[in-house]
Amino acid sequence: MFWHDWLYAPLLNLLVYLYSAVGADSLGTAVIALTLVVRIGLLPLSVLSERSALAYDLLQEKIRAIESESSSDPVFKKERVRALLKKNRVSPWAKVAVLGVQLLVLVLLYQVFLGGINKQLDAIYPWIERPEIINTLFFGFDIGKRSIGWAATVGLFLLFEIGFSLKRRAHVDRSDLAYLLLFPFFVFCILWYLPMVKSLFILTSLLFSLFLSVLRMMVFQTKKKKV
């Protein structure tokens, strides 16, 4: 079966390998390591995504001018902005691909933890060291169970991240403000319902993205000084 043999089993074995190699007898640490492995593997796409974000920042003045000139015609304004972004090769496809792969990993992680990871060890490859029992505690939290605190941490992180992003935009409307408030709350509710491992994976990935964004902002400031 493709899903089990080519997606589920490899991820489970990689997670167990990381648990034995760098996990320090903590599955939470292994999940963090797994997240970093995934994000590093997606780094070429992440770089393309950050390059598009940088190009978008550099186009802010032109976008403001278009919005000012075409304020009476919203449809024409969107067409002009879309044409400007296309001309400068600003595309969201790389970011969509990165998010898609991470969503796939989240689904697989949910399947791994469904019913308890210690019951899934029969799928371990012969050459992978198989622990007698896997410790699912991470700083006193069982990552296989729900955690309102970790879900809230992810929600607050998203709230501040989206708020900072909107602050840098040329124009913010009501839909943007609704997104600022509703999306973090929606994510919080979903993560509260799911095992804590989801929150740990997403938070680690968000911190990795923040690191890339800080690098992008440093490049942006350097380019501005050169102009």
GROMACS elastic network, one bead per residue, 0.5 to 0.9 nm:
[ bonds ]
;  ai    aj funct       b0    kb
    1     4     6  0.55899   500
    1     5     6  0.58326   500
    1     6     6  0.79441   500
    2     5     6  0.53371   500
    2     6     6  0.53732   500
    2     7     6  0.71399   500
    2     8     6  0.88740   500
    3     6     6  0.57718   500
    3     7     6  0.52172   500
    3     8     6  0.60954   500
    3     9     6  0.84159   500
    4     7     6  0.57537   500
    4     9     6  0.56887   500
    4    10     6  0.84843   500
    5     8     6  0.64212   500
    5     9     6  0.54963   500
    5    10     6  0.72469   500
    6     9     6  0.65114   500
    6    10     6  0.63150   500
    6    11     6  0.87246   500
    7    10     6  0.57095   500
    7    11     6  0.63091   500
    7    12     6  0.87016   500
    7   105     6  0.88333   500
    7   108     6  0.75452   500
    8    11     6  0.54223   500
    8    12     6  0.61555   500
    8    13     6  0.86703   500
    8   108     6  0.59208   500
    8   109     6  0.83477   500
    8   111     6  0.78874   500
    8   112     6  0.75911   500
    9    12     6  0.50823   500
    9    13     6  0.60633   500
    9    14     6  0.85027   500
    9   123     6  0.63665   500
    9   124     6  0.74059   500
    9   125     6  0.84960   500
   10    13     6  0.51518   500
   10    14     6  0.60414   500
   10    15     6  0.85333   500
   10   124     6  0.88011   500
   10   125     6  0.88677   500
   11    14     6  0.50659   500
   11    15     6  0.60863   500
   11    16     6  0.86142   500
   11    34     6  0.87945   500
   11   105     6  0.80680   500
   11   108     6  0.74805   500
   11   109     6  0.80302   500
   11   112     6  0.86562   500
   12    15     6  0.51400   500
   12    16     6  0.62417   500
   12    17     6  0.85755   500
   12   108     6  0.84844   500
   12   109     6  0.80913   500
   12   112     6  0.66895   500
   12   117     6  0.88394   500
   12   120     6  0.82976   500
   12   121     6  0.84285   500
   12   123     6  0.78397   500
   12   124     6  0.73920   500
   13    16     6  0.50932   500
   13    17     6  0.59934   500
   13    18     6  0.85268   500
   13   121     6  0.87561   500
   13   123     6  0.77755   500
   13   124     6  0.56525   500
   13   125     6  0.68019   500
   13   128     6  0.71162   500
   14    17     6  0.50011   500
   14    18     6  0.61105   500
   14    19     6  0.84843   500
   14    34     6  0.76055   500
   14   128     6  0.87930   500
   15    18     6  0.51605   500
   15    19     6  0.61123   500
   15    20     6  0.87804   500
   15    27     6  0.81939   500
   15    30     6  0.62617   500
   15    31     6  0.68563   500
   15    33     6  0.84937   500
   15    34     6  0.64371   500
   16    20     6  0.63664   500
   16    21     6  0.85873   500
   16    23     6  0.89105   500
   16    27     6  0.83046   500
   16    30     6  0.77506   500
   16   121     6  0.87212   500
   16   124     6  0.80260   500
   16   128     6  0.77842   500
   16   129     6  0.79212   500
   16   130     6  0.74788   500
   16   131     6  0.81824   500
   16   134     6  0.85177   500
   17    20     6  0.52496   500
   17    21     6  0.59908   500
   17    22     6  0.83314   500
   17    23     6  0.87254   500
   17    30     6  0.84694   500
   17   128     6  0.63430   500
   17   129     6  0.69242   500
   17   130     6  0.83439   500
   18    22     6  0.54217   500
   18    23     6  0.58454   500
   18    27     6  0.86071   500
   18    29     6  0.85250   500
   18    30     6  0.52700   500
   18    31     6  0.81503   500
   18    33     6  0.69533   500
   18    34     6  0.72246   500
   19    22     6  0.58888   500
   19    24     6  0.69059   500
   19    25     6  0.64143   500
   19    26     6  0.66957   500
   19    27     6  0.58383   500
   19    28     6  0.86166   500
   19    29     6  0.74019   500
   19    31     6  0.81738   500
   19    33     6  0.87886   500
   19   131     6  0.89837   500
   19   134     6  0.82088   500
   20    23     6  0.58995   500
   20    24     6  0.71294   500
   20    25     6  0.69510   500
   20    26     6  0.89871   500
   20    30     6  0.83551   500
   20   129     6  0.71837   500
   20   130     6  0.83044   500
   20   131     6  0.76287   500
   21    24     6  0.75713   500
   21    30     6  0.86605   500
   22    25     6  0.82736   500
   22    26     6  0.89556   500
   22    29     6  0.75789   500
   22    30     6  0.67358   500
   22    33     6  0.77564   500
   23    26     6  0.52089   500
   23    27     6  0.62005   500
   23    28     6  0.75365   500
   23    31     6  0.83231   500
   23    32     6  0.88938   500
   23    33     6  0.78277   500
   24    27     6  0.82814   500
   24    29     6  0.73034   500
   24    30     6  0.82239   500
   25    29     6  0.82469   500
   25    30     6  0.86115   500
   25   134     6  0.74078   500
   25   135     6  0.62548   500
   25   136     6  0.87132   500
   26    29     6  0.54749   500
   26    30     6  0.66409   500
   26    31     6  0.89401   500
   26   134     6  0.76980   500
   26   135     6  0.55861   500
   26   136     6  0.62578   500
   26   137     6  0.62972   500
   26   138     6  0.62181   500
   26   139     6  0.89621   500
   27    31     6  0.61642   500
   27    32     6  0.86724   500
   27   134     6  0.69622   500
   27   135     6  0.60184   500
   27   136     6  0.51270   500
   27   137     6  0.69045   500
   27   138     6  0.71083   500
   27   143     6  0.79333   500
   28    31     6  0.50630   500
   28    32     6  0.63765   500
   28    33     6  0.86931   500
   28   135     6  0.87512   500
   28   136     6  0.67033   500
   28   137     6  0.68540   500
   28   138     6  0.51637   500
   28   139     6  0.85584   500
   28   142     6  0.86375   500
   28   143     6  0.66634   500
   28   197     6  0.73719   500
   28   200     6  0.75878   500
   29    32     6  0.50949   500
   29    33     6  0.62515   500
   29    34     6  0.85877   500
   29   138     6  0.73819   500
   30    34     6  0.60394   500
   30    35     6  0.85745   500
   31    35     6  0.61184   500
   31    36     6  0.86351   500
   31   197     6  0.75094   500
   31   200     6  0.75040   500
   31   201     6  0.65808   500
   32    35     6  0.50875   500
   32    36     6  0.63420   500
   32    37     6  0.86909   500
   32   200     6  0.71797   500
   32   201     6  0.64500   500
   32   204     6  0.63406   500
   32   205     6  0.86501   500
   33    36     6  0.51273   500
   33    37     6  0.61957   500
   33    38     6  0.86878   500
   34    37     6  0.50220   500
   34    38     6  0.62315   500
   34    39     6  0.86443   500
   34   201     6  0.84216   500
   35    38     6  0.51369   500
   35    39     6  0.61581   500
   35    40     6  0.85329   500
   35   102     6  0.87410   500
   35   105     6  0.89529   500
   35   201     6  0.60452   500
   35   202     6  0.83463   500
   35   204     6  0.66877   500
   35   205     6  0.63946   500
   36    39     6  0.50447   500
   36    40     6  0.59089   500
   36    41     6  0.83340   500
   36   204     6  0.76589   500
   36   205     6  0.73524   500
   36   208     6  0.77298   500
   37    40     6  0.52142   500
   37    41     6  0.60777   500
   37    42     6  0.86164   500
   38    41     6  0.50647   500
   38    42     6  0.62508   500
   38    43     6  0.86437   500
   38   101     6  0.85629   500
   38   102     6  0.78057   500
   38   105     6  0.85717   500
   39    43     6  0.60063   500
   39    46     6  0.80807   500
   39    98     6  0.83026   500
   39   102     6  0.84032   500
   39   205     6  0.71056   500
   39   208     6  0.75902   500
   39   209     6  0.87492   500
   40    44     6  0.83236   500
   40    46     6  0.88340   500
   41    44     6  0.76616   500
   41    45     6  0.88986   500
   42    45     6  0.55272   500
   42    46     6  0.61230   500
   42    47     6  0.87274   500
   42    97     6  0.89480   500
   42    98     6  0.65368   500
   42   101     6  0.84715   500
   43    47     6  0.59659   500
   43    48     6  0.85475   500
   43    98     6  0.88450   500
   44    47     6  0.51839   500
   44    48     6  0.64304   500
   44    49     6  0.87232   500
   44    94     6  0.89812   500
   45    48     6  0.50675   500
   45    49     6  0.61701   500
   45    50     6  0.86684   500
   45    94     6  0.52956   500
   45    95     6  0.71004   500
   45    97     6  0.74845   500
   45    98     6  0.65802   500
   46    50     6  0.61498   500
   46    51     6  0.84827   500
   46    94     6  0.68657   500
   46    95     6  0.67215   500
   46    98     6  0.67791   500
   46   209     6  0.82592   500
   46   212     6  0.81492   500
   47    50     6  0.50908   500
   47    51     6  0.60233   500
   47    52     6  0.86232   500
   47    94     6  0.86247   500
   47   212     6  0.80485   500
   48    52     6  0.62929   500
   48    53     6  0.86698   500
   48    94     6  0.61909   500
   48    95     6  0.79860   500
   49    52     6  0.51968   500
   49    53     6  0.63292   500
   49    54     6  0.87196   500
   49    90     6  0.88079   500
   49    91     6  0.78836   500
   49    92     6  0.68566   500
   49    93     6  0.78677   500
   49    94     6  0.52553   500
   49    95     6  0.51801   500
   49    96     6  0.88146   500
   49    98     6  0.86326   500
   50    54     6  0.60825   500
   50    55     6  0.85393   500
   50    95     6  0.83829   500
   50   212     6  0.73076   500
   50   213     6  0.68899   500
   50   216     6  0.65480   500
   51    54     6  0.50162   500
   51    55     6  0.61705   500
   51    56     6  0.85423   500
   51    90     6  0.81870   500
   51   216     6  0.76666   500
   52    55     6  0.50178   500
   52    56     6  0.61073   500
   52    57     6  0.86659   500
   52    88     6  0.88267   500
   52    89     6  0.72956   500
   52    91     6  0.62609   500
   52    92     6  0.74255   500
   52    94     6  0.88280   500
   53    57     6  0.63086   500
   53    58     6  0.87608   500
   53    90     6  0.75033   500
   53    91     6  0.88331   500
   53    92     6  0.88039   500
   53   213     6  0.87858   500
   53   216     6  0.81884   500
   54    57     6  0.50892   500
   54    58     6  0.63375   500
   54    59     6  0.87615   500
   54   216     6  0.64724   500
   54   217     6  0.76402   500
   54   219     6  0.82701   500
   54   220     6  0.65680   500
   55    58     6  0.50777   500
   55    59     6  0.63282   500
   55    60     6  0.89644   500
   55    85     6  0.85758   500
   55    88     6  0.73508   500
   55    89     6  0.82038   500
   55    90     6  0.65327   500
   55   220     6  0.89650   500
   56    59     6  0.51268   500
   56    60     6  0.65446   500
   56    85     6  0.74720   500
   56    88     6  0.86633   500
   56    90     6  0.66739   500
   57    60     6  0.53972   500
   57    61     6  0.86776   500
   57   168     6  0.82690   500
   57   169     6  0.83223   500
   57   220     6  0.79241   500
   58    61     6  0.75224   500
   58    62     6  0.86490   500
   58   220     6  0.77695   500
   58   224     6  0.86316   500
   59    62     6  0.53990   500
   59    63     6  0.61648   500
   59    64     6  0.86951   500
   59    84     6  0.85215   500
   59    85     6  0.82891   500
   59    88     6  0.87977   500
   60    63     6  0.50295   500
   60    64     6  0.61291   500
   60    65     6  0.86447   500
   60   168     6  0.89291   500
   60   169     6  0.74144   500
   60   170     6  0.62076   500
   61    64     6  0.50838   500
   61    65     6  0.62809   500
   61    66     6  0.87569   500
   61   170     6  0.77650   500
   62    65     6  0.50190   500
   62    66     6  0.62495   500
   62    67     6  0.86412   500
   62    81     6  0.87902   500
   62    84     6  0.85628   500
   63    66     6  0.50966   500
   63    67     6  0.61638   500
   63    68     6  0.85662   500
   63    80     6  0.88148   500
   63    81     6  0.64116   500
   63    84     6  0.81917   500
   63   170     6  0.71317   500
   64    67     6  0.51139   500
   64    68     6  0.61269   500
   64    69     6  0.86235   500
   64   170     6  0.57342   500
   64   171     6  0.76120   500
   65    68     6  0.51050   500
   65    69     6  0.61237   500
   65    70     6  0.85018   500
   66    69     6  0.51386   500
   66    70     6  0.58904   500
   66    71     6  0.80292   500
   66    77     6  0.65764   500
   66    80     6  0.71171   500
   66    81     6  0.70474   500
   67    70     6  0.52605   500
   67    71     6  0.54206   500
   67    74     6  0.84971   500
   67    77     6  0.61414   500
   67    78     6  0.85647   500
   67    81     6  0.82515   500
   67   170     6  0.87408   500
   67   171     6  0.83618   500
   68    71     6  0.53723   500
   68    72     6  0.87579   500
   69    72     6  0.80537   500
   69    77     6  0.82413   500
   70    73     6  0.54540   500
   70    74     6  0.69097   500
   70    75     6  0.88828   500
   70    76     6  0.68138   500
   70    77     6  0.51984   500
   70    78     6  0.89796   500
   70    80     6  0.87793   500
   71    74     6  0.62815   500
   71    76     6  0.89570   500
   71    77     6  0.69468   500
   72    76     6  0.89098   500
   72    77     6  0.84923   500
   73    76     6  0.54625   500
   73    77     6  0.61191   500
   73    78     6  0.88005   500
   74    78     6  0.62224   500
   74    79     6  0.86669   500
   75    78     6  0.52781   500
   75    79     6  0.63395   500
   75    80     6  0.87822   500
   76    79     6  0.50254   500
   76    80     6  0.61906   500
   76    81     6  0.86283   500
   77    80     6  0.52198   500
   77    81     6  0.62183   500
   77    82     6  0.85327   500
   78    81     6  0.51210   500
   78    82     6  0.59540   500
   78    83     6  0.84889   500
   79    82     6  0.50606   500
   79    83     6  0.60898   500
   79    84     6  0.85864   500
   80    83     6  0.50722   500
   80    84     6  0.61443   500
   80    85     6  0.86531   500
   81    84     6  0.50490   500
   81    85     6  0.62122   500
   81    86     6  0.85849   500
   82    85     6  0.51779   500
   82    86     6  0.61288   500
   82    87     6  0.85655   500
   83    86     6  0.50588   500
   83    87     6  0.60367   500
   83    88     6  0.86452   500
   84    87     6  0.51233   500
   84    88     6  0.63534   500
   84    89     6  0.86218   500
   84    90     6  0.85497   500
   85    88     6  0.52073   500
   85    89     6  0.60667   500
   85    91     6  0.73668   500
   86    90     6  0.57854   500
   86    91     6  0.70971   500
   87    90     6  0.77001   500
   88    91     6  0.89223   500
   91    94     6  0.73432   500
   91    95     6  0.85185   500
   92    95     6  0.54099   500
   92    96     6  0.62079   500
   92    97     6  0.87724   500
   93    97     6  0.61682   500
   93    98     6  0.86858   500
   94    97     6  0.51016   500
   94    98     6  0.62955   500
   94    99     6  0.86858   500
   95    98     6  0.50700   500
   95    99     6  0.61646   500
   95   100     6  0.84630   500
   96    99     6  0.51357   500
   96   100     6  0.59830   500
   96   101     6  0.87147   500
   97   101     6  0.62796   500
   97   102     6  0.86432   500
   98   101     6  0.54063   500
   98   102     6  0.63521   500
   98   103     6  0.86758   500
   99   102     6  0.51119   500
   99   103     6  0.60672   500
   99   104     6  0.86315   500
  100   103     6  0.50683   500
  100   104     6  0.62891   500
  100   105     6  0.87810   500
  101   104     6  0.50404   500
  101   105     6  0.63507   500
  101   106     6  0.87017   500
  102   105     6  0.50207   500
  102   106     6  0.61855   500
  102   107     6  0.86936   500
  102   202     6  0.86301   500
  102   205     6  0.86565   500
  103   107     6  0.63002   500
  103   108     6  0.86747   500
  104   107     6  0.51751   500
  104   108     6  0.62899   500
  104   109     6  0.86324   500
  105   109     6  0.60146   500
  105   110     6  0.85196   500
  106   109     6  0.50258   500
  106   110     6  0.61661   500
  106   111     6  0.87060   500
  106   198     6  0.66583   500
  106   201     6  0.78010   500
  106   202     6  0.85479   500
  107   110     6  0.51091   500
  107   111     6  0.64361   500
  107   112     6  0.87683   500
  108   111     6  0.50661   500
  108   112     6  0.62070   500
  108   113     6  0.87433   500
  109   113     6  0.62290   500
  109   114     6  0.84154   500
  109   197     6  0.78928   500
  109   198     6  0.77294   500
  110   113     6  0.52567   500
  110   114     6  0.59249   500
  110   194     6  0.83555   500
  110   195     6  0.78666   500
  110   197     6  0.82776   500
  110   198     6  0.76779   500
  111   115     6  0.83876   500
  112   115     6  0.80737   500
  112   116     6  0.73356   500
  112   117     6  0.57995   500
  112   120     6  0.69722   500
  113   118     6  0.86539   500
  113   120     6  0.83700   500
  113   144     6  0.63019   500
  113   195     6  0.80411   500
  113   197     6  0.84540   500
  114   117     6  0.72313   500
  114   144     6  0.84541   500
  115   118     6  0.86216   500
  115   119     6  0.71048   500
  115   120     6  0.84852   500
  116   119     6  0.57199   500
  116   120     6  0.72410   500
  116   144     6  0.70683   500
  117   120     6  0.51803   500
  117   121     6  0.70389   500
  117   134     6  0.76516   500
  117   136     6  0.85754   500
  117   144     6  0.82806   500
  118   121     6  0.57757   500
  118   122     6  0.89134   500
  118   132     6  0.85963   500
  118   133     6  0.62866   500
  118   134     6  0.62727   500
  119   122     6  0.74259   500
  120   123     6  0.61940   500
  120   124     6  0.80318   500
  121   124     6  0.54253   500
  121   130     6  0.75247   500
  121   131     6  0.86953   500
  122   125     6  0.84504   500
  124   127     6  0.83760   500
  124   128     6  0.66127   500
  124   129     6  0.84109   500
  124   130     6  0.70448   500
  125   128     6  0.54691   500
  125   129     6  0.84691   500
  125   130     6  0.86179   500
  126   129     6  0.77037   500
  126   130     6  0.83607   500
  127   130     6  0.87738   500
  130   133     6  0.85161   500
  131   134     6  0.64455   500
  135   138     6  0.84857   500
  135   142     6  0.87484   500
  136   141     6  0.80930   500
  136   142     6  0.54953   500
  136   143     6  0.58220   500
  136   144     6  0.66495   500
  137   140     6  0.56355   500
  137   141     6  0.52528   500
  137   143     6  0.62270   500
  137   144     6  0.84135   500
  138   141     6  0.50573   500
  138   142     6  0.62626   500
  138   143     6  0.66933   500
  139   142     6  0.84797   500
  141   144     6  0.87318   500
  141   145     6  0.81678   500
  141   147     6  0.78920   500
  141   196     6  0.82509   500
  142   145     6  0.56021   500
  142   146     6  0.80595   500
  142   147     6  0.84463   500
  142   195     6  0.86732   500
  142   196     6  0.73568   500
  142   197     6  0.85693   500
  143   146     6  0.74458   500
  143   147     6  0.81420   500
  143   195     6  0.62631   500
  143   198     6  0.83472   500
  143   199     6  0.88943   500
  143   200     6  0.80282   500
  144   194     6  0.87974   500
  144   195     6  0.51010   500
  144   196     6  0.60569   500
  144   197     6  0.62389   500
  145   194     6  0.75745   500
  145   196     6  0.57391   500
  145   197     6  0.79832   500
  146   150     6  0.86951   500
  146   151     6  0.85324   500
  146   191     6  0.79300   500
  146   192     6  0.60733   500
  146   193     6  0.64501   500
  146   194     6  0.58398   500
  146   196     6  0.51304   500
  146   197     6  0.85690   500
  147   150     6  0.55797   500
  147   151     6  0.63158   500
  147   152     6  0.86413   500
  147   191     6  0.81724   500
  147   192     6  0.61173   500
  147   193     6  0.84091   500
  147   194     6  0.83423   500
  147   195     6  0.71419   500
  147   196     6  0.55166   500
  147   199     6  0.85723   500
  148   151     6  0.50677   500
  148   152     6  0.59689   500
  148   153     6  0.85510   500
  148   188     6  0.82222   500
  148   189     6  0.89030   500
  148   191     6  0.80074   500
  148   192     6  0.52911   500
  148   193     6  0.85808   500
  148   196     6  0.84701   500
  149   152     6  0.51123   500
  149   153     6  0.62077   500
  149   154     6  0.88619   500
  149   192     6  0.84535   500
  150   154     6  0.64471   500
  150   155     6  0.86866   500
  150   188     6  0.89107   500
  150   191     6  0.82989   500
  150   192     6  0.81043   500
  150   196     6  0.67721   500
  150   199     6  0.60343   500
  150   200     6  0.73957   500
  150   203     6  0.87510   500
  151   154     6  0.53329   500
  151   155     6  0.63094   500
  151   156     6  0.87796   500
  151   187     6  0.78911   500
  151   188     6  0.51682   500
  151   189     6  0.76342   500
  151   190     6  0.82612   500
  151   191     6  0.52371   500
  151   192     6  0.53589   500
  151   193     6  0.88981   500
  151   196     6  0.74346   500
  151   198     6  0.87118   500
  151   199     6  0.57876   500
  151   200     6  0.87835   500
  152   156     6  0.60805   500
  152   157     6  0.84643   500
  152   184     6  0.89490   500
  152   185     6  0.86626   500
  152   187     6  0.89706   500
  152   188     6  0.57420   500
  152   189     6  0.86825   500
  152   191     6  0.84600   500
  152   192     6  0.79272   500
  153   156     6  0.52534   500
  153   157     6  0.61175   500
  153   158     6  0.86554   500
  153   188     6  0.83609   500
  153   199     6  0.83458   500
  153   203     6  0.80863   500
  154   157     6  0.50621   500
  154   158     6  0.62145   500
  154   159     6  0.86112   500
  154   184     6  0.78629   500
  154   187     6  0.78628   500
  154   188     6  0.69004   500
  154   191     6  0.85032   500
  154   199     6  0.65291   500
  154   200     6  0.85394   500
  154   202     6  0.74251   500
  154   203     6  0.58514   500
  154   206     6  0.86139   500
  155   158     6  0.52069   500
  155   159     6  0.61987   500
  155   160     6  0.88578   500
  155   183     6  0.83916   500
  155   185     6  0.62413   500
  155   186     6  0.82773   500
  155   187     6  0.62501   500
  155   188     6  0.50437   500
  155   189     6  0.88047   500
  155   191     6  0.89064   500
  156   160     6  0.63100   500
  156   161     6  0.84963   500
  156   184     6  0.69347   500
  156   185     6  0.86448   500
  156   188     6  0.85347   500
  157   160     6  0.54011   500
  157   161     6  0.60683   500
  157   162     6  0.85760   500
  157   184     6  0.82364   500
  157   203     6  0.81127   500
  157   206     6  0.83049   500
  158   162     6  0.59006   500
  158   163     6  0.82256   500
  158   180     6  0.84436   500
  158   183     6  0.81719   500
  158   184     6  0.56202   500
  158   187     6  0.87470   500
  158   206     6  0.84210   500
  159   162     6  0.54304   500
  159   163     6  0.60027   500
  159   164     6  0.86021   500
  159   180     6  0.62511   500
  159   181     6  0.69687   500
  159   183     6  0.81514   500
  159   184     6  0.56626   500
  159   185     6  0.85181   500
  160   164     6  0.60612   500
  160   165     6  0.85523   500
  160   180     6  0.87321   500
  161   164     6  0.52496   500
  161   165     6  0.62600   500
  161   166     6  0.87398   500
  161   210     6  0.86034   500
  162   166     6  0.61231   500
  162   167     6  0.85282   500
  162   179     6  0.84741   500
  162   180     6  0.60022   500
  162   184     6  0.88127   500
  163   166     6  0.51852   500
  163   167     6  0.61655   500
  163   168     6  0.89298   500
  163   177     6  0.86738   500
  163   180     6  0.63786   500
  164   167     6  0.50818   500
  164   168     6  0.67196   500
  165   168     6  0.54654   500
  165   169     6  0.68096   500
  166   169     6  0.51587   500
  166   170     6  0.84925   500
  166   171     6  0.82389   500
  166   172     6  0.67264   500
  166   176     6  0.75554   500
  166   177     6  0.85196   500
  166   180     6  0.83339   500
  167   170     6  0.83459   500
  167   171     6  0.88889   500
  167   172     6  0.81720   500
  168   171     6  0.87595   500
  169   172     6  0.67376   500
  172   175     6  0.80810   500
  172   176     6  0.59608   500
  172   177     6  0.73938   500
  173   176     6  0.53959   500
  173   177     6  0.66137   500
  173   178     6  0.88543   500
  174   177     6  0.50521   500
  174   178     6  0.61010   500
  174   179     6  0.85342   500
  175   179     6  0.61236   500
  175   180     6  0.85770   500
  176   179     6  0.50171   500
  176   180     6  0.61704   500
  176   181     6  0.88607   500
  177   181     6  0.64721   500
  177   182     6  0.85319   500
  178   181     6  0.53671   500
  178   182     6  0.57732   500
  178   183     6  0.79763   500
  179   182     6  0.52422   500
  179   183     6  0.53837   500
  179   184     6  0.81330   500
  180   183     6  0.62335   500
  180   184     6  0.70429   500
  181   184     6  0.61961   500
  181   185     6  0.65660   500
  181   186     6  0.88877   500
  182   185     6  0.51341   500
  182   186     6  0.59568   500
  182   187     6  0.86039   500
  183   186     6  0.50129   500
  183   187     6  0.61625   500
  183   188     6  0.85179   500
  184   187     6  0.50964   500
  184   188     6  0.60532   500
  184   189     6  0.86738   500
  185   189     6  0.62549   500
  185   190     6  0.87136   500
  186   189     6  0.52133   500
  186   190     6  0.63133   500
  186   191     6  0.86741   500
  187   190     6  0.51512   500
  187   191     6  0.60562   500
  187   192     6  0.84027   500
  188   191     6  0.52368   500
  188   192     6  0.59550   500
  188   193     6  0.86689   500
  189   192     6  0.51283   500
  189   193     6  0.64637   500
  189   194     6  0.89237   500
  190   193     6  0.53055   500
  190   194     6  0.64721   500
  191   195     6  0.72209   500
  191   196     6  0.72962   500
  191   198     6  0.67259   500
  191   199     6  0.62183   500
  192   195     6  0.75704   500
  192   196     6  0.78129   500
  192   199     6  0.85886   500
  193   196     6  0.89649   500
  194   197     6  0.81978   500
  194   198     6  0.69211   500
  194   199     6  0.84424   500
  195   198     6  0.60900   500
  195   199     6  0.77320   500
  196   199     6  0.52292   500
  196   200     6  0.63555   500
  196   201     6  0.87336   500
  197   200     6  0.50272   500
  197   201     6  0.61347   500
  197   202     6  0.86036   500
  198   201     6  0.52044   500
  198   202     6  0.61480   500
  198   203     6  0.84772   500
  199   202     6  0.51856   500
  199   203     6  0.58847   500
  199   204     6  0.84314   500
  200   203     6  0.52518   500
  200   204     6  0.61282   500
  200   205     6  0.85599   500
  201   204     6  0.53337   500
  201   205     6  0.62153   500
  201   206     6  0.86505   500
  202   205     6  0.50460   500
  202   206     6  0.60294   500
  202   207     6  0.85998   500
  203   206     6  0.50082   500
  203   207     6  0.61903   500
  203   208     6  0.86179   500
  204   207     6  0.51668   500
  204   208     6  0.62757   500
  204   209     6  0.87026   500
  205   208     6  0.50270   500
  205   209     6  0.62183   500
  205   210     6  0.85842   500
  206   210     6  0.60921   500
  206   211     6  0.86406   500
  207   211     6  0.62564   500
  207   212     6  0.87627   500
  208   211     6  0.50993   500
  208   212     6  0.64969   500
  208   213     6  0.87131   500
  209   212     6  0.50743   500
  209   213     6  0.61148   500
  209   214     6  0.86364   500
  210   214     6  0.61354   500
  210   215     6  0.86421   500
  211   214     6  0.52088   500
  211   215     6  0.64617   500
  211   216     6  0.87640   500
  212   215     6  0.51266   500
  212   216     6  0.62519   500
  212   217     6  0.87408   500
  213   217     6  0.61518   500
  213   218     6  0.85767   500
  214   217     6  0.50684   500
  214   218     6  0.62411   500
  214   219     6  0.87073   500
  215   218     6  0.50777   500
  215   219     6  0.63491   500
  215   220     6  0.86110   500
  216   219     6  0.50705   500
  216   220     6  0.60753   500
  216   221     6  0.86595   500
  217   221     6  0.61071   500
  217   222     6  0.85031   500
  218   221     6  0.51921   500
  218   222     6  0.62414   500
  218   223     6  0.87369   500
  219   222     6  0.50178   500
  219   223     6  0.62297   500
  219   224     6  0.86347   500
  220   223     6  0.51943   500
  220   224     6  0.62353   500
  220   225     6  0.87613   500
  221   224     6  0.50592   500
  221   225     6  0.63074   500
  221   226     6  0.87990   500
  222   225     6  0.52450   500
  222   226     6  0.64712   500
  222   227     6  0.89904   500
  223   226     6  0.51057   500
  223   227     6  0.64358   500
  224   227     6  0.52834   500
